[in-house]
Amino acid sequence: GKIYCKENEPEYILNIKRGILAMFHHNFNKPDPADKYDPRMYKNWEYGAHGLCENLYDVEYQFSQETHKTQAMKLSKTLNLNNCTGKPHVFSNIPGVRCLSKSCDRVEEPLKISISSSCNILGQESKFVVKTCETTGEYIFAPTQMKGTAVTTVKQNLKFKEVKAGLEQYSIPTANPRTLEMTGYDDHTVLTEKQKTEFVTKTLKMIDLLIKSVEKKDWKAHIFTSLVELLRKADEDTLSQIWDHCSSDEQRRPWLLEALPFVYKQEVFKLIKEKILSKDLKVNEAVPVLRGLALTTNPTEPMCRDISNVCFHSDVQENETLKKTCYLTLGALLYEHSKIAKSPKLLHDIALELKNRLRIADYQEKIIIVKTMGNFGHKTLDQPLLDIIQDNNNKLELRVSAVYALRRIAPQIPQKVLPVLLQIFRQVDTDGELRMACFVVICDTKPGPAVFNMIVKHLYYERTNQVRSFVVSYIRGMTKSRYPCDEKMAKTARFALKMLRTRFALQRLRVGKIDFHSSKWLHLGEYSEPLQLGGSFDFQMVSTPSSFIPRAINSKVNLHILGKSLNLFETGVRGEGIQELVKRLVGPKGHYSGKNKLFDKEIREIKKMLPITELEGEKTKGSFYFKVLGKELMYNYFTYEDVKELIEDGVIRVDNNLKDILKKGKKNEFDKSDDSSGD
């Protein structure tokens, strides 16, 4: 028989029930049915929370003295987790739970489990009653990254109440009822037309429940989770029918679009592709859906091809916002696909396409493609990025973006990347921001003491306080880190700190408190052995000598749990010419400054008689980004024209005189003779 459950019961609740059922669910099918009682030990297969797994059975039979038939059994079985098939790919709707993949390059399996069960059974193999059960599980965190190995033993006892034998009947609501069977999300069931209709009706009812819960201000998260799990079981035709019913409904449509990115199935990717290219999805709807798809951790080749076809389509290329989001999503999916790809053809084809588009792209599109390459992280993309970095004719923003795009590539091929980055870092005439970016990527490769010896030697000849303070603040912070993934770099940093103290007094470096005149890289890392939990926080501030406002600020948070490291989130902002904008507003000659200054009239008369050359200064521009789980999902930029448009549209409320001032370029006046007024 089968055990049924409620239609709207959340999957995580069912998993608990399945775990309890697995304790007294036994399979007595022997390899050779002719052996009734022998062998006492044998292997067979059972469904469990980890899929279809091998079990080793040890059965002790107790016979009746009168009938010489089996009266009771004592059963012990051990689960072999190293031999499982049909393992579910998705255990949670929260992407982060499924993304604990970075293991500090030391551990492949963070968690090993040994499970054995013992049961007292009354009856025979064909018909029996379970009296008591005891399950013992050893959860081994191997290793803990710091010291030794921690073993946690969990014992569970299951006792059953005495109940009178009887028969009760329960009504089954639908023709295809939900059961507690252990199955993976990869199981494909062909639905009949009647079942498809019932499936669509059930999905619409669940969406209506969500709508009512929001209207009543009684949000029920488990309903949304159940909706996602239900959509995972839908085939292509059923998904299309659901879309047809929801697309024209203003209340159902947003909830369907909210749930689809969490389904992580090929059918959803195909549906989204069709709706974007047919323009059934508006840009403001397509952007969040694409960002959600970027969190898919096991994308197949057809999934990646569907998104690449969307990105390279002419209609998408014409829309800046959609193109930008699609490119970043494509890079994130390709990075995940590269971990499981059996054939590298798709990866090489798209890498080649990105290289070709980079050559003919305009400036803003180049930055987007560079960031896509950074999300992709394929090692064949190193050369175009290095060419951008080494070309002094490229703008600073593009060169800095290319450096940060190497963060996933550099650890794979440090022998090719490190020489170029070290060369630029040691060029004292190069912009400080670019050199600091090179230092960040150098640290991502986790170099040894030899590389840091070169860096420390160079600090002695360093001219700018920004680069010096940035490097030394990182070294000092890393020496105190207890974060497991920082173990190698912490040792290298302690070595570098000794060299600093040996070569010159540390006081000369002036790396104390944070101020706006020096750059900083603050790193904090902590870890708790008893809790097997830790985290790290990075804060970087890049300053320039010409401005009291930092040019770039970013921060990053990492989490370490169960022997795995997770890049939780990272965000940053960068701007140029911001100080000039502030000066035009509240500076000495700004719009809101006093107008009637002493000698202003005389100074203006003198300037009229002097030959003056006017030079247009740097215009305001900037950008910001946001990463989740190491994937850059959001990137936006603003230019001087955007600032003017905001003022003209009334978003920033100023008077007409100030509008005229900000619309004009900044004019720096250089007198060709001495100005006795000192202005």
For each residue, the residues with C-beta under 8 A, 3 or more apart:
1:
2: 179 180 181
3: 21 179 180
4: 170 172 177 178 179 180
5: 9 14 17 178 179 180
6: 9 178
7: 173 174 177 178 202
8: 206 209 223 226
9: 5 6 13 14 178 226
10: 13 14 222 225 226 229
11: 14 15 225 226 229
12: 15 16 92 225
13: 9 10 16 17 222
14: 5 9 10 11 17 18 180
15: 11 12 18 19 49
16: 12 13 19 20
17: 5 13 14 20 21 180
18: 14 15 21 22 48 49 180 182
19: 15 16 22 23 49
20: 16 17 23 158
21: 3 17 18 24 25 180
22: 18 19 25 46 48 49 182
23: 19 20 117 119 133 135 156 158
24: 21 119 130 133 158
25: 21 22 46
26: 75 77 119 121
27: 44 45 46 55
28: 57 59 125
29: 33 44
30: 33 35 39 42 44
31: 42 43 44
32: 35
33: 29 30
34:
35: 30 32 38 39
36:
37: 40 61
38: 35
39: 30 35 42
40: 37 58 59 60
41: 56 57 58 59
42: 30 31 39 56 57
43: 31 54 55 56 57
44: 27 29 30 31 54 55 57
45: 27 52 53 54 55
46: 22 25 27 52 53 55
47: 51 52 53 181 182 183
48: 18 22 51 52 53 79 182
49: 15 18 19 22 182
50: 53 79 81 84 87
51: 47 48 84 85 86 87 88 182 184
52: 45 46 47 48 84 85 86 182
53: 45 46 47 48 50 79 80 81 83 84 85
54: 43 44 45 79 80 83 84
55: 27 43 44 45 46 77 78 79 80
56: 41 42 43 77 78 80
57: 28 41 42 43 44 75 76 77
58: 40 41 75 76 77
59: 28 40 41 73 74 75
60: 40 73 74 75
61: 37 70 73
62: 70 71 72 73 74
63: 68 69 70 71
64: 67 68 69 70 71
65: 68
66:
67: 64
68: 63 64 65
69: 63 64 124
70: 61 62 63 64 73 123 124 125
71: 62 63 64 122 123
72: 62 120 121 122 123
73: 59 60 61 62 70 120 121 123 124 125 128
74: 59 60 62 118 119 120 121
75: 26 57 58 59 60 117 118 119 121
76: 57 58 116 117 118
77: 26 55 56 57 58 116 117
78: 55 56 114 115 116
79: 48 50 53 54 55 114 115 116
80: 53 54 55 56 83 84
81: 50 53 84 112 113 114 115
82:
83: 53 54 80
84: 50 51 52 53 54 80 81 87
85: 51 52 53
86: 51 52 183 184 186 187
87: 50 51 84 184
88: 51 91 183 184 185 186
89: 184 185 186 264 298
90: 93 98 185 232 264
91: 88 97 98
92: 12 97 98
93: 90 225 228 229 262
94: 97 98
95: 98 99 262 295 297 628 629
96: 99 100 566 568 629
97: 91 92 94 100
98: 90 91 92 94 95 297
99: 95 96 295 297 566 629
100: 96 97 110 561 562 564 565 566
101: 297 339 564
102: 485 564 565 566 567
103: 106 107 108 110 563 564 565
104: 107 145 484 485 487 565
105:
106: 103 143 145
107: 103 104 110 142 143 145 563 564
108: 103
109: 112 142
110: 100 103 107 141 142 562 563 564
111: 139 140 141 142 562 563
112: 81 109 139 140 142
113: 81 137 138 139 140
114: 78 79 81 137 138 140
115: 78 79 81 135 136 137 138
116: 76 77 78 79 135 136 137
117: 23 75 76 77 133 134 135 136
118: 74 75 76 133 134 135 136
119: 23 24 26 74 75 130 131 132 133 134
120: 72 73 74 130 131 132 133
121: 26 72 73 74 75 128 129 130 131
122: 71 72 128 129 131
123: 70 71 72 73 127 128 129
124: 69 70 73 127 128
125: 28 70 73 128
126:
127: 123 124
128: 73 121 122 123 124 125
129: 121 122 123
130: 24 119 120 121 133 160
131: 119 120 121 122 160
132: 119 120 157 158 159 160
133: 23 24 117 118 119 120 130 157 158
134: 117 118 119 155 156 157 158
135: 23 115 116 117 118 155 156 157 158
136: 115 116 117 118 153 154 155 156
137: 113 114 115 116 153 154 155 156
138: 113 114 115 151 152 153 154
139: 111 112 113 151 152 153 154
140: 111 112 113 114 149 150 151 152
141: 110 111 144 149 150 151 152 532 562 563
142: 107 109 110 111 112 149 563
143: 106 107 148 149 563
144: 141 147 148 149 150 529 532 563
145: 104 106 107 484 485 487 560 563
146: 484 487 527 529
147: 144 529
148: 143 144
149: 140 141 142 143 144
150: 140 141 144 532
151: 138 139 140 141
152: 138 139 140 141
153: 136 137 138 139
154: 136 137 138 139
155: 134 135 136 137
156: 23 134 135 136 137
157: 132 133 134 135
158: 20 23 24 132 133 134 135
159: 132
160: 130 131 132
161:
162:
163:
164:
165:
166:
167:
168:
169:
170: 4
171:
172: 4 177
173: 7 177
174: 7 177 198 202
175: 194 195 198
176: 195 198
177: 4 7 172 173 174
178: 4 5 6 7 9
179: 2 3 4 5
180: 2 3 4 5 14 17 18 21
181: 2 47
182: 18 22 47 48 49 51 52
183: 47 86 88 187
184: 51 86 87 88 89 187
185: 88 89 90 232
186: 86 88 89
187: 86 183 184
188: 235
189: 233
190: 235
191: 195 196 199 235 238
192: 195 196
193: 196 197
194: 175 197 198
195: 175 176 191 192 198 199
196: 191 192 193 199 200 235 237 238 241
197: 193 194 200 201
198: 174 175 176 194 195 201 202
199: 191 195 196 202 203 230 233 234 238
200: 196 197 203 204 238 241 242 245
201: 197 198 204 205
202: 7 174 198 199 205 206 230
203: 199 200 206 207 227 230 231 234 242
204: 200 201 207 208 242 245 246 252
205: 201 202 208 209
206: 8 202 203 209 210 223 226 227 230
207: 203 204 210 211 227 246 252 255 256
208: 204 205 211 212 252
209: 8 205 206 212 213 220 223
210: 206 207 213 214 220 223 224 227 255
211: 207 208 214 215 251 252 255
212: 208 209 215 216
213: 209 210 216 218 219 220 223
214: 210 211 217 219
215: 211 212
216: 212 213
217: 214
218: 213
219: 213 214
220: 209 210 213 223 224
221: 224 225
222: 10 13 225 226
223: 8 206 209 210 213 220 226 227
224: 210 220 221 227 228 258 259
225: 10 11 12 93 221 222 228 229
226: 8 9 10 11 206 222 223 229 230
227: 203 206 207 210 223 224 230 231 255 259
228: 93 224 225 231 232 259 262 263
229: 10 11 93 225 226 232 233
230: 199 202 203 206 226 227 233 234
231: 203 227 228 234 239 242 259 260 263 268
232: 90 185 228 229 263 264 265
233: 189 199 229 230
234: 199 203 230 231 238 239 242 267
235: 188 190 191 196 238 239 267
236: 239 240 267 270 271
237: 196 240 241
238: 191 196 199 200 234 235 241 242
239: 231 234 235 236 242 243 267 268 271
240: 236 237 243 244 271
241: 196 200 237 238 244 245
242: 200 203 204 231 234 238 239 245 246 256
243: 239 240 246 247 256 271 275
244: 240 241 247
245: 200 204 241 242 249 252
246: 204 207 242 243 249 252 253 255 256
247: 243 244 253 280
248: 253
249: 245 246 252 253
250: 253 254
251: 211 254 255
252: 204 207 208 211 245 246 249 255 256
253: 246 247 248 249 250 256 257
254: 250 251 257 258
255: 207 210 211 227 246 251 252 258 259
256: 207 242 243 246 252 253 259 260
257: 253 254 260 281 285 288 289
258: 224 254 255 261
259: 224 227 228 231 255 256 262 263
260: 231 256 257 263 268 271 272 289 292
261: 258 268 288 289 291 292 293 295
262: 93 95 228 259 292
263: 228 231 232 259 260 268
264: 89 90 232 268 296 297 298
265: 232 268 269
266: 269 270 300 302 303
267: 234 235 236 239 270 271
268: 231 239 260 261 263 264 265 271 272 293
269: 265 266 272 273 293 302 303 306 307
270: 236 266 267 273 274 302 306
271: 236 239 240 243 260 267 268 274 275
272: 260 268 269 275 276 281 286 289 290 293 306 310
273: 269 270 276 277 306 307 309 310
274: 270 271 277 278 280
275: 243 271 272 278 280 281 286
276: 272 273 279 280 281 286 310 316 322
277: 273 274 310 313 315 316
278: 274 275
279: 276 282 315
280: 247 274 275 276
281: 257 272 275 276 285 286 289
282: 279 285 286
283: 286 287 319 321 322
284: 287
285: 257 281 282 288 289
286: 272 275 276 281 282 283 289 290 322 325
287: 283 284 290 291 321 322 325
288: 257 261 285 291 292
289: 257 260 261 272 281 285 286 292 293
290: 272 286 287 293 294 307 325 326 329
291: 261 287 288 294 295 325 329 633 634
292: 260 261 262 288 289 295
293: 261 268 269 272 289 290 296 307 329 333
294: 290 291 328 329 332 333 631 633
295: 95 99 261 291 292 332 628 629 631
296: 264 293 299 303 333 336
297: 95 98 99 101 264 336
298: 89 264 336 340
299: 296 303 304 333 336 337
300: 266 303 304 337
301: 304 305 337 341 343 346
302: 266 269 270 305 306
303: 266 269 296 299 300 306 307 333 337
304: 299 300 301 307 308 330 333 334 337 346 350
305: 301 302 308 309 346
306: 269 270 272 273 302 303 309 310
307: 269 273 290 293 303 304 310 311 326 329 330 333
308: 304 305 311 312 330 350 353
309: 273 305 306 312 313
310: 272 273 276 277 306 307 313 316 326
311: 307 308 316 323 326 327 329 330
312: 308 309 316 317 353
313: 277 309 310 316 317
314: 317 318
315: 277 279 318 319
316: 276 277 310 311 312 313 319 322 323 326
317: 312 313 314 323
318: 314 315 323
319: 283 315 316 322 323
320: 323 324 364
321: 283 287 324 325
322: 276 283 286 287 316 319 325 326
323: 311 316 317 318 319 320 326 327 365 368
324: 320 321 327 328 368 635
325: 286 287 290 291 321 322 328 329
326: 290 307 310 311 316 322 323 329 330
327: 311 323 324 330 331 368 369 371 372
328: 294 324 325 331 332 368 371 372 375 631 632 633 634 635
329: 290 291 293 294 307 311 325 326 332 333 633
330: 304 307 308 311 326 327 333 334 350 372 375 376
331: 327 328 334 335 371 372 373 374 375 376 377 631 632
332: 294 295 328 329 335 336 375 631 632 633
333: 293 294 296 299 303 304 307 329 330 336 337
334: 304 330 331 337 338 347 350 375 376 378
335: 331 332 338 339 375 376 377 378 408 631
336: 296 297 298 299 332 333 339 340
337: 299 300 301 303 304 333 334 340 341 346 347
338: 334 335 341 347 376 377 378
339: 101 335 336
340: 298 336 337
341: 301 337 338 344 346 347
342:
343: 301 346
344: 341 347 348
345: 348 349
346: 301 304 305 337 341 343 349 350
347: 334 337 338 341 344 350 351 378
348: 344 345 351 352 380
349: 345 346 352 353
350: 304 308 330 334 346 347 353 354 376
351: 347 348 354 355 376 378 380 381
352: 348 349 355 356
353: 308 312 349 350 356 357
354: 350 351 357 358 369 372 373 376 381
355: 351 352 358 359 381 384
356: 352 353 359 360
357: 353 354 360 361 365 369
358: 354 355 361 366 369 370 373 384
359: 355 356
360: 356 357
361: 357 358 365 366 369
362: 365 366
363: 366 367 395 398
364: 320 367 368 637
365: 323 357 361 362 368 369
366: 358 361 362 363 369 370 388 398
367: 363 364 370 371 397 398 401 637
368: 323 324 327 328 364 365 371 372 635
369: 327 354 357 358 361 365 366 372 373
370: 358 366 367 373 374 385 388 398 401 402 405
371: 327 328 331 367 368 374 375 401 405 625 632 635
372: 327 328 330 331 354 368 369 375 376
373: 331 354 358 369 370 376 377 378 381 384 385 405
374: 331 370 371 377 401 404 405 406 407 408 632
375: 328 330 331 332 334 335 371 372 408 631 632
376: 330 331 334 335 338 350 351 354 372 373 381 408
377: 331 335 338 373 374 381 408 409 412
378: 334 335 338 347 351 373 381 409
379: 382 409 412 413
380: 348 351 383
381: 351 354 355 373 376 377 378 384 385 405 409
382: 379 385 386 406 409 413 416 417
383: 380 386 387
384: 355 358 373 381 387 388
385: 370 373 381 382 388 389 402 403 405 406 409
386: 382 383 389 390 402 406 416 417 420
387: 383 384 390 391
388: 366 370 384 385 391 394 398 399 402
389: 385 386 399 402 403 420 421 424 434
390: 386 387 420 424
391: 387 388 394 399
392:
393:
394: 388 391 398 399
395: 363 398 399
396: 399 400 431 433 434
397: 367 400 401 574 576 621 623
398: 363 366 367 370 388 394 395 401 402
399: 388 389 391 394 395 396 402 403 434
400: 396 397 403 404 433 434 437 574
401: 367 370 371 374 397 398 404 405
402: 370 385 386 388 389 398 399 405 406
403: 385 389 399 400 406 421 434 437 438 440 441
404: 374 400 401 407 437 440 441
405: 370 371 373 374 381 385 401 402 409
406: 374 382 385 386 402 403 409 410 417 421 441
407: 374 404 410 440 441 444
408: 335 374 375 376 377 411 412
409: 377 378 379 381 382 385 405 406 412 413 417
410: 406 407 413 414 417 418 421 441 442 444 445
411: 408 414 444 445 446
412: 377 379 408 409
413: 379 382 409 410 416 417
414: 410 411 417 418 445 447
415: 418 419
416: 382 386 413 419 420
417: 382 386 406 409 410 413 414 420 421 441 445
418: 410 414 415 421 422 442 445 447 451
419: 415 416 422 423
420: 386 389 390 416 417 423 424
421: 389 403 406 410 417 418 424 425 438 441 442
422: 418 419 425 426 438 442 451 454 455
423: 419 420 426 427
424: 389 390 420 421 427 430 434 435 438
425: 421 422 435 438 439 442 455 458
426: 422 423 454 458
427: 423 424 430 435
428: 461 462 463 464
429:
430: 424 427 434 435
431: 396 434 435
432: 435 436 464 466 467 519 542 544
433: 396 400 436 437 542 544 551 552
434: 389 396 399 400 403 424 430 431 437 438
435: 424 425 427 430 431 432 438 439 467
436: 432 433 439 440 466 467 470 519 521 540 542
437: 400 403 404 433 434 440 441
438: 403 421 422 424 425 434 435 441 442
439: 425 435 436 442 443 455 467 470 471 474
440: 403 404 407 436 437 443 444 521 540
441: 403 404 406 407 410 417 421 437 438 444 445
442: 410 418 421 422 425 438 439 445 447 451 455
443: 439 440 446 447 474 489
444: 407 410 411 440 441
445: 410 411 414 417 418 441 442
446: 411 443 488 489 492
447: 414 418 442 443 450 451 452 492
448: 451 452 492
449: 452 453 492 495 496
450: 447 453 454
451: 418 422 442 447 448 454 455
452: 447 448 449 455 456 475 492 493 495 496 499
453: 449 450 456 457 496 499
454: 422 426 450 451 457 458
455: 422 425 439 442 451 452 458 459 471 496
456: 452 453 459 460 496 499 500 503
457: 453 454 460 503
458: 425 426 454 455 461 462
459: 455 456 462 468 471 472 500 509
460: 456 457 503 504
461: 428 458
462: 428 458 459 467 468
463: 428
464: 428 432 467 468 545
465: 468 469 510 517 518 545
466: 432 436 469 470 518 519 542 543 544 545
467: 432 435 436 439 462 464 470 471 519
468: 459 462 464 465 471 472 509 511
469: 465 466 472 473 509 510 511 518 519 520
470: 436 439 466 467 473 474 518 519 520 521 540 542
471: 439 455 459 467 468 474 475 521
472: 459 468 469 475 476 500 506 509 511
473: 469 470 476 477 511 519 520 521 522
474: 439 443 470 471 477 478 493 521 523
475: 452 471 472 478 479 493 496 497 500
476: 472 473 479 480 493 497 511
477: 473 474 480 481 521 522 523 524
478: 474 475 481 486 489 490 492 493 523 525
479: 475 476 490 493 494 497
480: 476 477 490 524 525
481: 477 478 486 489 490 493 523 524 525 536
482: 486 525 526 527 534
483: 486 525 526 527 534 535 536 558 560
484: 104 145 146 487 527 534 560 565
485: 102 104 145 536 558 560 565
486: 478 481 482 483 489 490 523 525 536
487: 104 145 146 484 490 491
488: 446 491 492
489: 443 446 478 481 486 492 493
490: 478 479 480 481 486 487 493 494 525
491: 487 488 494 495
492: 446 447 448 449 452 478 488 489 495 496
493: 452 474 475 476 478 479 481 489 490 496 497
494: 479 490 491 497 498
495: 449 452 491 492 498 499
496: 449 452 453 455 456 475 492 493 499 500
497: 475 476 479 493 494 500 501
498: 494 495 501 502
499: 452 453 456 495 496 502 503
500: 456 459 472 475 496 497 503 504 506 509
501: 497 498 505 506
502: 498 499
503: 456 457 460 499 500
504: 460 500 508
505: 501 508
506: 472 500 501 509 511
507: 510
508: 504 505
509: 459 468 469 472 500 506
510: 465 469 507 518
511: 468 469 472 473 476 506 518 520
512:
513:
514: 520 522 541
515: 518
516: 543 548 549 550
517: 465 543 548
518: 465 466 469 470 510 511 515 543
519: 432 436 466 467 469 470 473 540 541 542 543 550
520: 469 470 473 511 514 539 540 541
521: 436 440 470 471 473 474 477 538 539 540 541
522: 473 477 514 537 538 539 540
523: 474 477 478 481 486 536 537 538
524: 477 480 481 536 537 538
525: 478 480 481 482 483 486 490 534 535 536 537
526: 482 483 534 535 536
527: 146 482 483 484 533 534 535 560
528: 531 532 533 534
529: 144 146 147 532
530:
531: 528
532: 141 144 150 528 529 561 562 563
533: 527 528 560 561
534: 482 483 484 525 526 527 528 559 560 561
535: 483 525 526 527 557 558 559 560
536: 481 483 485 486 523 524 525 526 557 558 560
537: 522 523 524 525 555 556 557 558
538: 521 522 523 524 555 556 557
539: 520 521 522 553 554 555
540: 436 440 470 519 520 521 522 552 553 554 555 572
541: 514 519 520 521 550 552 553
542: 432 433 436 466 470 519 550 551 552 553
543: 466 516 517 518 519 547 550 551
544: 432 433 466 547 551
545: 464 465 466
546: 579
547: 543 544 550 551 578 579
548: 516 517 579
549: 516 575 578 579 582
550: 516 519 541 542 543 547 553
551: 433 542 543 544 547 574 575 576
552: 433 540 541 542 572 573 574 575
553: 539 540 541 542 550 572 573 574
554: 539 540 570 571 572 573
555: 537 538 539 540 570 571 572
556: 537 538 567 569 570 627
557: 535 536 537 538 568 569 570
558: 483 485 535 536 537 565 566 567 568
559: 534 535 565 566 568
560: 145 483 484 485 527 533 534 535 536 564 565 566
561: 100 532 533 534 564 566
562: 100 110 111 141 532
563: 103 107 110 111 141 142 143 144 145 532
564: 100 101 102 103 107 110 560 561
565: 100 102 103 104 484 485 558 559 560
566: 96 99 100 102 558 559 560 561 629
567: 102 556 558 570 627 629 630
568: 96 557 558 559 628 629
569: 556 557 626 627 628 629
570: 554 555 556 557 567 626 627 630
571: 554 555 624 625 626 627
572: 540 552 553 554 555 624 625
573: 552 553 554 622 623 624
574: 397 400 551 552 553 622 623 624
575: 549 551 552 578 620 621 622 623
576: 397 551 618 620 621 622
577: 580 581 617 618 619 620 621 640
578: 547 549 575 581 582 620 622
579: 546 547 548 549 582 583
580: 577 583 584 617 618 620 666
581: 577 578 584 585 620 643 662
582: 549 578 579 585 586 587
583: 579 580 586 587 588 589 590
584: 580 581 587 590 591 661 662 666
585: 581 582 590 591 592 658
586: 582 583 590 591 592 593
587: 582 583 584 590 593
588: 583 593
589: 583 593
590: 583 584 585 586 587 593
591: 584 585 586 654 657 658 661
592: 585 586
593: 586 587 588 589 590
594: 597
595: 600
596: 600
597: 594 600
598:
599: 602 603 677
600: 595 596 597 603 604
601: 604 605
602: 599 605 606 677
603: 599 600 606 607 677 679
604: 600 601 607 608
605: 601 602 608 609
606: 602 603 609 610 675 676 677
607: 603 604 610 612 669 671 675
608: 604 605
609: 605 606
610: 606 607 671 672 673 675
611: 671 672 673
612: 607 669 670 671 672
613: 669 670 672
614: 667 668 669
615: 667 668 670
616: 665 666 667 668
617: 577 580 665 666 667 668
618: 576 577 580 666
619: 577 639 640 665 666
620: 575 576 577 578 580 581 639 640 643
621: 397 575 576 577 637 638 639 640
622: 573 574 575 576 578 637 638
623: 397 573 574 575 635 636 637 638
624: 571 572 573 574 635 636 637
625: 371 571 572 632 634 635 636
626: 569 570 571 632 633 634 635
627: 556 567 569 570 571 630 631 632 633
628: 95 295 568 569 631 633
629: 95 96 99 295 566 567 568 569
630: 567 570 627
631: 294 295 328 331 332 335 375 627 628
632: 328 331 332 371 374 375 625 626 627 635
633: 291 294 328 329 332 626 627 628
634: 291 328 625 626
635: 324 328 368 371 623 624 625 626 632
636: 623 624 625
637: 364 367 621 622 623 624
638: 621 622 623 642 643
639: 619 620 621 642 643
640: 577 619 620 621 643 644
641: 644 645
642: 638 639 645 646
643: 581 620 638 639 640 646 647 662
644: 640 641 647 648 662 663
645: 641 642 648 649
646: 642 643 649 651 652
647: 643 644 650 651 652 654 658 659 662 663
648: 644 645 659
649: 645 646
650: 647 653
651: 646 647
652: 646 647
653: 650
654: 591 647 658 659 662
655: 658 659
656: 659 660
657: 591 660 661
658: 585 591 647 654 655 661 662
659: 647 648 654 655 656 662 663
660: 656 657 663 664
661: 584 591 657 658 664
662: 581 584 643 644 647 654 658 659
663: 644 647 659 660
664: 660 661 667
665: 616 617 619
666: 580 584 616 617 618 619
667: 614 615 616 617 664
668: 614 615 616 617
669: 607 612 613 614
670: 612 613 615
671: 607 610 611 612 674 675
672: 610 611 612 613
673: 610 611
674: 671
675: 606 607 610 671 678 679
676: 606
677: 599 602 603 606
678: 675
679: 603 675
